Amino acid sequence: MNPNIFREYDIRGVVERDLPPETVRTLGRAFGSLAASRGARTCALGRDCRLSSPRLAAEFAEGLVAAGLEVLDGGQIPTPLLYFAVRHLRADAGAMITGSHNPPEYNGFKVQIGTDSLYGPGIQELRARIERGEFVSGSGSRREVDVVGPYIEYVSANIRPARRGLRVVVDAGNGVAGPVAIPLMRALGWSPIELYCEPDGSFPNHHPDPTALENLEDLIARVKAEQADLGVAYDGDGDRLGAVDEAGRVVYGDKLLLLLARQVLREQPGAAVIGEVKCSQTLFDDVRKRGGRPILWRTGHSLIKAKMKEEGAVLAGEMSGHLFFAHRYLGYDDAIYASLRLLEVVAEARGPFSSLLADVPRTVTTPEIRVDCPDETKFEVVRRVQQAYRSRPGVRLVDIDGARVHFPSGWGLVRASNTQPVLVLRFEADTERNLQAIRDDVERTIARAKREEPPAGACV
């Protein structure tokens, strides 16, 4: 078994190379054994529409059954509906077969015990159990369950019906979100215009990743052509959201979170709102200005969910489009539900979508910049960057996830990716000139940290 399939937040690999049938059955039996050791008797199961997902789901279920669990099979559903199924069916565990936004040849498994996702040490514990051959044996079962119907009923009861019939273009990227989102929008009184809403695991139109601008080109064109009020896009398994306004301008994850936070704070004054380290400072300033409690936290959906529970936060989000609601909802990332909350906000506004951000201070930002750096050296490089700024006068270092360095006119971020051999950089400032100055400063500091490394570990 390839040890590299055990990632920070999930188990993932190239299907033909890394996930042959016996490996998948072993993974299912190991997870079932781990869950059973913690008292689990039932496990909800779901899968996305990737061409390999039916096979992987069947084989993983065989492993769960061999460990003595009752498998509650929801079939082809978005990842948020798997989270919903665990709660609705009162399942003791959950497993989602999904490749998320990875290329079509990839697939993987997101697993949870109770409502807590397995990540980091939990994933490694699963790997260690396999290496030790530590399995339990039992005689479980598998039965099909309806998740979509109860989900639509639950969500409909927690979204205010449309005050005006917004026209919204919906690009599901041929993932699994379309067949759930479209009926919901119609039931609530909006007018969805479908774009690539038929599930097709070959993803024939574009890659289902709404954070990449090239994947939003068709959505932008359709919004303009239809003179729609806005457009929304989902990733392949429906847990990340992209959006464009009525003019086809992209509204990124931190700005979506800002708009949603304003609505939440009107309904629940003083609420805690979590944003990850790549989010704009305007988000945190706006939450504070409106009486909320802004919390800057680490990147990673599992880490965000855990922090929400710890802080009692009712809303959280990431630049990647993961948006988490515990306000009128269940506390996890759900792009379908988040898009409906966004439609609520736009429908209740007096002006167009774009007008809702008109009072947010204008800043200059970079996209996420990725700098190659080997896995064995990337964390040490970041540690040295942290050390360089920790004693620097006139700056403020936030070191919860890499180094987010606050200057008088903006900030710069350096963090090590948990999933790839890269450093992730992002910058924000009040002017182009100050942005460049901050970027130059941070990149010089990285270069110095890099030179301290042995030649074999140098970043490029």
N, C-alpha and C positions, 0 to 999 in steps of 0.2 A: 504494500500500500504506500502510495506517495505521501510522505509526511507533509509536503507543501500544500496539500489540500486543506489543512487545518489552519484557517486564517483567524484574524482578530475577531471578526463579527459573525463568521459563518464557516461552512465547509464548502469548498468550491474548487472546480477544476475543469479541464477539457474532458468532455464526456468520453470520447473514444479512447483517450490515453489514460485518464485518471479514475474513471468511474465505471469499470466493468461490473457485470451483475453481482459477482461474489463480493466485491468491495462494498457495493451499495447495501446488500443484505447484511453484511457485517456491521456497517454503520448503523443500520436500523436496529439490529439486535443490541449493539453497544448502547445506543441512545435509550432504547427500551429498558435495558438493564439498569442504566444510570437513573432513569426516571422511576423505575420500580423500586430501586434502593431508597428512594425518597418518598415512597408511599403511593406512587402513581399506579392507577389501574386502567385509565382511559387516555387516549391520545388523539386529538383532532389532527386531520391530515388535509393538506391542500396542495395544488400544483398550478404553475402558470401554463402558458400555451406553447412553450418551446417544444420542438419536435421530439426531444428526448424525454420530456417530463412524464408522459404516461408510463414508460418503462421504469424510470427511476422511482416513481410513486409506488408502483406495484412491488418492486423489489424491496424498497425501504419498508413498506407495510409488512412484507413477509418477515423481515427481521423483527419488527415490533411484535407481531403475532407470536413469533418464536420465543420472545421474552415474556410472553403471557399477557400482553396488553390488548384491550379492546380498542380497535382502530375505528374512529368515526370519520369516514371519508367524505369530505365536502366536494371532491372532484376539482374541476378547473375553476379556480376563484382567484381574485387578487389577494396579495399578502395581507392587507388589512382585514379581509373577511376571515382569514385564518385566525387572526388575533380575536376578532369578534366571536368566532366559533368556540374558542377556548372558554370565553366568558359565558356565552349564551347556552352552550351545552354543558357547562360546568365540567369541562374536561380537565384532567390533571396535568396534561402536557400538550404540546403542539409541535408540528413539523410542517414546514412549507418547502416544497421543491420549486426552486426558482433560480434563474440566472440573473435576475434583476436587470441591470443595464449593460451587462457584459456581452461580448460578441456571441453570435448564435451557437458556436461550437462549445460554449461553456454552459454549465449548469451547477446547481448546488443546493444546499440545505440550510434553512434558518430554523433553529430549534429553540424551544423554551420549555421550562418546567414551571407549572402554574402560569402566572402571567409574567414571569421574569425570563427575559431572553438569556440564552447561554452565550457568553462571549469571553474573550481573553482566557483567564485560567479555567473557566468552565469548558471551553472548547478543548483545551489541552488535557483536561481531566478525561474527556471522552477518548482522546487519542491514547492516553496512558492505559485506559481500561482495555482498549483493543490490544495494545502491545503486551499486556499481562494476560490476555485471554480471559478476562474477568467478565463472564456473561452469566445471566440467569436463564433458566429454561422454564417454559410454561406452555400453556395451550390457550392462546388468545383467540380473537375473532376480528372480523372486519365487516362493517356495514356502511351503506351509503346514507348520507344525511343531507337535508336541504339547509343550506346556509344563506343563499341569496335572498329567499323570501323573507325570513326573519330579519335580515340585515336591512332590506329596503323598508320594512315596517318600522324598525327601530329608528333608523336615520330620519325617515319622513316625520316622525314625531318630535325630532329634536332640531328641525330646521323650520324657520318661519316661512310660510308660503310667500310666493313672489308678490311684492306690491306693484310691480310693473313687469311686463313680460319681456325680460331681457333676451336679446338674440346673442347666443354664445356659440362660437365655433369650438368643437371638441375634437382634439387630435389625440387618439389613444395609441398611436404608433403601432397599430396591429397587435397590441398587448391585450391583457385580460380585463382592463378596466371598462372598456366601452359598453359591453352588454349590461353592466350594472349601473354606470353613471347616466346613460341616456334615459332609461325608464324613470330613474329618480328625478332627473331634471324636469321631465315632462309632467310627472305626477305633482311636482311642486309649482308648476305654472310657468316655467321658463321655456324658451324655444331653442333647443340645441340643434346645431347644424353639424352633421356628422362628417368627420374626416378620419379615415383609416381606423374605424371603430370595430372592424371585423377581426377577431383574433386569428393570427397567422404567424406561427413560430419561425417562419423564414424571414420575417420582417422585410417585406418586399419594397416598401416605400421609403423608409428611413430607419435608422437605428433608434430604438425607443429610449432615448436619453434626452429629456427636455432641458438639461443644463447646457447642452452644446448648441450654439446658435444655428449651425447648419441644419440641425434637426427641427428647427422652428420656422424655416423659410416658407414651407407650404402653409403652415398655420397663419403666418403673418400675411401672406398673399390672400388667403381666403377671408380673413377678417376684413381686409381692405375691400375686396371684391364684393362681399356681402354687406358692407357697411354695418358690421356687427358691433355690439357694445363691448365685447372683449373676446379673447380666446384663451382656452386652457389646454394644457398638454399633460399627459400622464406618462410615466415610464412603464417598462414592460410588465411589472407586477403590481402597479397601482399604488405604490407608497411614496412617490415623489411627484411634485406638482411644478409645472411651468406655467407662465401666464404672459399675455401681451394685452396692452390697452387697446382702445378703439382705433388708434392710429397705427397699430402694429408695433409699438415700442415694447421691448421686453421689460417686464417687471420682475426683478430678481428676488430670490428667496428672502433676503433680509428686509426688503421693502414690503413684500407680502406679509411678513410677520409683523411689521410696524402697523400696517393697516388693520390687520386682524386684532392686534393688541389694543388698538384704540377702541374697537367695538367691545372687546372683553372688559376693558377697564371702565367703560361706561356702565356695563351690567354688573361688574364685580369690582368696585373701587379698592385700590390697594393691593391688587393681585400680583403675584410673582410671575415674571415672564423671563424665560431662559433663551439666550441666543448664543451660538457657538463663536469660537475665536475669530472666524473669518467674517463675521457680520459687521456691517457699518456701525460706526460710533453713533450715527444719527438714530439708530434703533434704540440704543440704551438711553440716550439723552431724551428721546421722545417719551419712552415709558416712564422715566423719572419725572419729567415735566408734567405728565398727566396723573401723577400720584401713584404709579405702580412701583414695583420693586424689581429692577432689572438685574439679571444674574448672567454674567459672562461665564461660559463653561466650555468643556472639551468637545471636540468633534467626534461624532459617532453616535448612531441612533440608539444603540444599547446604553451607552453612557448617558445620553440625554434622558432616556426614560427612567433610568435609575435616579438621576438628579432630580427629576420632577417629583418622584415619590419622596425623596429626602427633604426637599424644600417645600412641598405642598404647592408647587407651581401649577397653574392652570393652562399655560400655553408655552410652547417652545418651538424652536425651528432652527434649520440649518440653511446655509447658502445652497446646498444641493437640492432643496425643495422638499425635504422631510419636514412636515408640520404636524405638531403633536397637540392634541386638545384634551384637557381634562375638564374644560368648561363646556357644559352641556354634552359631554362625551366621555370616553372611557380611558383616555390617557395615553394613547399610542399614535403613531404616525399613520395617517390615512389620507391619501391625496384626493380621493373621491369626496370624503366628508369635508376636507379643507376647501375644495373647489366650490362646494355648496355654501360654505360659510363666506367665501369670497363673493359669490353671487348675491348673498344676503346684503353684504356691505355695499356693493355697487347698486343694487336695486333700491336700497334705502337712501342713497345719496341724491342730492338735488341736481348734481352735474354729472358729466361723464367720468369714467374711471380715472382718466389722467388728472382730473381736477382734485382728486383725493390726496395726491402727493404734492400739490402745488406749494404747500406751506412747509415742506421738509427742506432744510438747508441744503443747498447744492454743494456737492463735494466731487472731487475727481478721484476715481478709483482705477486700479488695474484689475484685470481678470485674475483668476488663480494661475500663478506661474509655477511650473514644475521643473525642478532642477535635478538631474540625475545624481544619485548618491547611493553607494552600495549599502545594503541592509546592515552590514557589520560595522559601518562607521557613521551612519546618518544620525543616530541618537547622540553620539559623542560630539559631532559637529554642532548640533543644537545646544548641547550642554555648554560648550565653549562660547557660543553666541550669548547665551543667558548670562554667563559669568562676565563677559565683556560689558554688558549693559547694566548689570546689577550694581556696579560701583560708579556708573557714569552720572555726573550731576546733570540736572536739567531734563532727564527723561524718567519715565515710570515703566518698570518692567512688570508684565503679567506673565507668570511662568506656569500656569496650570496645564498648558498644552503647547509646548514649544516656547517661543519667545514672541509675545506681542508687546512691542515697544512703542510707548506713547510719547510723541514729541509735542511741542507747543502747537504745531499746525496740522498734526495728523498722526498716523501710526503705521508701523510695518510689522509684518508677521513672518516668522520662520518656524515651521514645524516639520517633524518627520512623519511621512505618511505611514499609517499602520498597515497598509495593504500593498504598497509598491516600494521599490528602491529609489525613492525620490524625496527631496525636500520640497515642501509646499510654501510658496511665498504669496503675500498679498499686501497691497498698500492703499492707503486712503489719505487725502490731504485736502486743504481748502483751496489750493491753486495748483496748476500744472507745475509751476516752478518749485513749490514746496514738495509736491509729490516726488519730483525727480531728485530733490535733495535728500529726502528720506530714503528713497530707494538706493541712491548712491551710498549713503551711510551704511545701510544694512548690508548691501552686497559687498562693500569693503570689509565689513566685520566677518561675513561668511568666508571671504577669501582668506582672511588671516586665520580663521579657525581651520580652514581647509589645509593651509600650509603647515599647520602643526601636526597633521596626520601623516603616517607613513605613506610613501609614494603609492603603494598598492591600494590604499583606501581613499585616494583623493577623489573628491567630487569633480564632475565635469560639466 
